[in-house]
Amino acid sequence: MSFQSTALLLAWVAIAVLGLALSGLLRQIGILRSGLAPIEGALSIAQLPAVPELAPKRAQITVALFSDPGCASCSRLVPVFEALAAKSDSAEFAVLTPGQGNGIESDRVTLLQDQQRLFEKLHIPVTPFAIAVNADGSIRESTPVGSPLLLESFVRDMINGGQQ
């Protein structure tokens, strides 16, 4: 076999392998987008207990971000969360941490530290994780928010009536 035919054969094998890899990645994206891959340990909205301690006092809804100071994604999202809070007068905003940390610079966001008990009560499976709490303390919606786009979408949907 000549060098050219060997190179051509290897090129076609490489294309086939890349095609299979791309197919697998697209399948995984489809599964994640359709919600078929639930987060282990997460409870459905119906199973979540009320959290009267997070009920809004001056608004119709509280948007809370569960964050961990050791979480790199959380560190990137806290400033985004603060910016979203600065743009909204129709909701209250809170960042909850299991220990100390996550300095908040916005006066529109309440920092609630040492909230490990609440993390456990709500079975928060990952951080960053967002919940929306109604005036009666019931949880309207909850979801992981690992990117600024997901966080912005969640906050916008909750402020605009809770429709996702």
C-alpha positions in Angstrom: 0.0 0.0 0.0 1.4 3.4 -1.0 1.9 6.3 1.4 -1.0 8.2 -0.2 -3.5 5.4 0.1 -2.5 4.8 3.8 -2.9 8.5 4.6 -6.3 8.6 2.9 -7.4 5.5 4.8 -6.3 7.1 8.1 -8.1 10.3 7.2 -11.3 8.5 6.7 -10.9 6.5 9.9 -10.3 9.8 11.8 -13.4 11.3 10.2 -15.5 8.3 11.2 -14.2 8.5 14.8 -14.9 12.2 15.0 -18.4 11.6 13.6 -19.1 9.0 16.3 -17.7 11.3 19.1 -19.9 14.2 17.8 -22.9 11.9 17.7 -22.3 10.9 21.3 -21.9 14.5 22.4 -25.1 15.6 20.7 -27.0 12.7 22.3 -25.8 13.8 25.7 -26.8 17.4 25.1 -30.2 16.2 24.0 -30.6 14.1 27.2 -29.6 17.1 29.4 -31.8 19.5 27.6 -34.8 17.3 27.8 -34.5 16.8 31.5 -34.0 13.0 31.2 -30.9 13.1 33.4 -32.2 14.1 36.8 -29.8 15.2 39.5 -29.4 12.5 42.0 -30.7 13.6 45.4 -32.8 16.5 44.1 -36.4 16.6 45.2 -39.3 17.6 43.0 -41.0 20.9 43.8 -44.0 19.0 45.4 -41.6 17.3 47.8 -39.8 20.5 48.9 -40.8 21.9 52.3 -41.8 25.5 52.7 -39.1 27.9 53.7 -40.8 30.8 55.5 -37.4 32.2 56.4 -36.9 33.0 52.8 -40.4 34.4 52.1 -40.3 37.9 50.7 -41.2 40.7 53.0 -41.7 43.6 50.5 -42.2 41.7 47.2 -44.1 38.8 45.7 -41.1 36.6 45.3 -37.6 35.9 46.7 -35.0 34.6 44.3 -32.3 32.8 46.3 -28.9 31.5 45.0 -27.3 28.7 46.9 -23.6 29.2 46.6 -20.4 27.7 48.0 -17.3 29.8 48.5 -15.2 26.9 47.1 -17.2 26.6 44.0 -15.6 28.3 40.9 -18.9 28.6 39.1 -20.5 30.2 42.1 -17.8 32.8 42.3 -18.5 33.7 38.7 -22.2 33.8 39.2 -22.5 35.9 42.3 -21.6 39.2 40.5 -24.1 38.3 37.8 -26.8 37.7 40.4 -26.0 41.1 42.0 -26.3 42.8 38.7 -29.7 41.1 38.1 -30.9 42.2 41.5 -29.8 45.8 40.8 -32.1 45.8 37.7 -35.2 44.5 39.6 -37.5 46.1 42.1 -40.1 43.4 41.9 -38.2 40.7 43.8 -36.0 40.2 46.8 -32.7 38.5 46.3 -30.6 36.4 48.7 -27.3 34.4 48.5 -27.1 31.5 50.9 -23.8 29.7 51.8 -23.2 26.6 53.9 -20.4 28.4 55.8 -18.7 31.8 55.7 -17.7 33.6 52.5 -19.1 34.9 49.2 -18.8 38.7 50.0 -21.8 40.5 48.6 -21.2 44.0 47.4 -24.8 44.8 46.5 -27.3 46.3 49.0 -30.1 44.6 47.0 -28.8 41.1 47.9 -29.0 39.6 51.3 -26.1 37.4 52.3 -27.2 34.5 54.5 -24.2 32.6 55.8 -23.9 29.4 57.8 -27.0 27.9 56.1 -25.9 24.3 56.0 -29.2 23.3 57.7 -31.2 24.9 54.9 -29.0 23.2 52.3 -29.8 19.9 53.9 -33.5 20.6 54.4 -33.9 21.4 50.7 -31.6 18.6 49.6 -29.6 21.1 47.5 -27.7 18.7 45.2 -25.2 21.0 43.6 -24.1 24.6 43.7 -24.8 27.1 42.2 -28.5 26.3 42.6 -31.4 28.8 42.5 -34.9 28.7 44.0 -37.8 31.1 43.8 -39.9 31.4 47.0 -43.5 32.7 47.1 -44.9 35.1 49.7 -46.2 32.1 51.7 -42.8 30.5 51.8 -43.6 27.8 49.3 -41.0 27.1 46.6 -42.2 28.1 43.2 -39.3 26.7 41.2 -35.8 25.3 41.7 -33.0 24.5 39.3 -29.2 24.2 39.0 -27.8 27.4 37.4 -24.3 26.6 36.3 -23.9 29.5 33.8 -24.8 33.2 33.6 -27.3 32.4 30.8 -29.2 29.9 33.0 -29.2 32.2 36.0 -30.4 35.2 33.9 -33.1 33.0 32.3 -34.3 31.7 35.7 -34.4 35.1 37.3 -36.2 36.7 34.3 -38.7 33.9 34.2 -39.4 34.1 38.0 -39.8 37.9 37.9 -42.1 37.7 35.0 -44.7 35.4 36.7 -42.8 32.2 37.2 -43.3 30.8 33.7 -40.4 28.9 32.3 
